[in-house]
Amino acid sequence: MTASPQQLLELERRCMWYPFTQMQTYAAEEPLVIAGGEGPYLIDAAGRRYLDGVASLWTNVHGHRVPAIDAAIRAQLERIAHSTLLGLTHPPAIELAGRLIALAPPGLTRVFYSDNGSTAVEVALKMALQFWRQTTPPQPRKQRFVSFREGYHGDTLGAVSVGGIDLFHARYGPLLFPTLKVHGAFCYRCHLQESFPACRLRCVDELEAVLARQAEEIAAVVIEPLVQGAGGMIVAPPGHLARVRDLCRRYDVLLIADEVAVGCGRTGTFFACEQEGVAPDLLAMGKGVAAGYLPLAATLTTERIYEAFLGAPAEQKTFFHGHTFTGNPLACAAALASLDLFEKTNLVQAVREKSALLAAWLQPLRRRRSVGDIRQRGLLAGIELVRQRDSRAPFPPELTIGHRVTLAARRRGAIVRPLGHVVVLMPPLAIEPDLLRELVDIVDQAIAEAADPLAKE
Ligand SMILES: *Cc1c(COP(=O)(O)O)cnc(C)c1O
């Protein structure tokens, strides 16, 4: 790199366009240029350190610049940086597949790689559809998908079709395939005005009604297990996932678990499905799989589904799908080093312990008058800000309340990124307890400064 800091800034203003960013607002703010990282910190161009409170978009696991992962990538670089999985194979992909299957819920036996969470979901959707055409006896009418409101599965068109966040998804309607949408379990804003556990998960009845009515045309139900992430860190009550699994089995519909956000230890088990003893038919993983170092994703599935794709070439039962950088060797090497660290540091158990600490430390934030709800599972938390607590009235969007809190937290040395009016905490899993505490304190103060004064009694 040869550009001076001044040249970089000038170029940035002239050439860049960022994801999920209103550029008009952004252009009026100072850019934060991240020049480095170390452990749980991001370091800006001036050398200032910030706690990485959202794990670099929910991906980072062991921190930044972890010697063992850096070394594994370098070692792979000495061999080869990239080679294709279309017709060839390579050791890191094979070894990683074996390791993932060993960790996966029972029945998942096959790993199909891609390179981001959206494509891992696309793969699951296409596999499900094609499975029903090729199973014996074929059931080609099963080609629709059921998904949940507030669900998020990525930004490519298939993933958007099964998405349920109107703000992100509604405008692309003309490009999408139709899906069946049901309510999830959003207890803080329950559409049935029920409360758990007295409700006995009555919200799931809607899914059952859809399946009872038209299971013979439904290929699969798509769910984010335990927590709907981008929809606002909506934590499902216990038993919800298991009920959905039972219904899928009863009505002979596949279950696709999108573990892109919740997988890789985030919720206190390696896969979130484990917590309800659920084994899905297809499982999508991404984000943390290569420890937040490199893009890598995978779709895991069962022998039953895999076998439906076997046949002579002329039968054309092949799965006609594959991305150029599918299963990149450097990314697989990073993922293998990450799994070694999971074992060595007993990280999943550590997440459970820090999860209990986080719950205790978040509790006092409820005293803030702008805090409506705090939702947490493992090292994943969402703090829903409200204008008026009793009525649960949201802040008007033009106040960009989440963004205000983000800027206040940044001034105090932590990077967080909101989902609308929900402040998200998703630190690297390996964060030390004292720094986790510091992160919570910073967010508490940021809410006191930026949100409380705008809330009403
Ligand atoms: C982030 C996310 C995706 C999309 O992953 P990308 O790598 O951004 O394509 C899909 N599903 C869930 C649950 C996610 O959180």
The ligand as a MOL file (V3000), in Angstrom:
LIG
                    3D

  0  0  0     0  0            999 V3000
M  V30 BEGIN CTAB
M  V30 COUNTS 15 15 0 0 0
M  V30 BEGIN ATOM
M  V30 1 C -25.5380 -13.0810 8.2200 0
M  V30 2 C -26.5840 -14.1300 8.0200 0
M  V30 3 C -26.7890 -14.7200 6.7750 0
M  V30 4 C -26.0710 -14.2530 5.5330 0
M  V30 5 O -24.7180 -14.4680 5.5830 0
M  V30 6 P -23.7490 -13.6350 4.5660 0
M  V30 7 O -22.4150 -14.2240 4.8210 0
M  V30 8 O -23.8700 -12.2060 4.9650 0
M  V30 9 O -24.2650 -13.8890 3.2010 0
M  V30 10 C -27.7050 -15.7290 6.6700 0
M  V30 11 N -28.4100 -16.1370 7.7510 0
M  V30 12 C -28.2410 -15.6010 8.9570 0
M  V30 13 C -29.0290 -16.1170 10.1070 0
M  V30 14 C -27.3380 -14.5560 9.1460 0
M  V30 15 O -27.2010 -13.9820 10.3440 0
M  V30 END ATOM
M  V30 BEGIN BOND
M  V30 1 1 1 2
M  V30 2 1 2 3
M  V30 3 2 2 14
M  V30 4 1 3 4
M  V30 5 2 3 10
M  V30 6 1 4 5
M  V30 7 1 5 6
M  V30 8 2 6 7
M  V30 9 1 6 8
M  V30 10 1 6 9
M  V30 11 1 10 11
M  V30 12 2 11 12
M  V30 13 1 12 13
M  V30 14 1 12 14
M  V30 15 1 14 15
M  V30 END BOND
M  V30 END CTAB
M  END
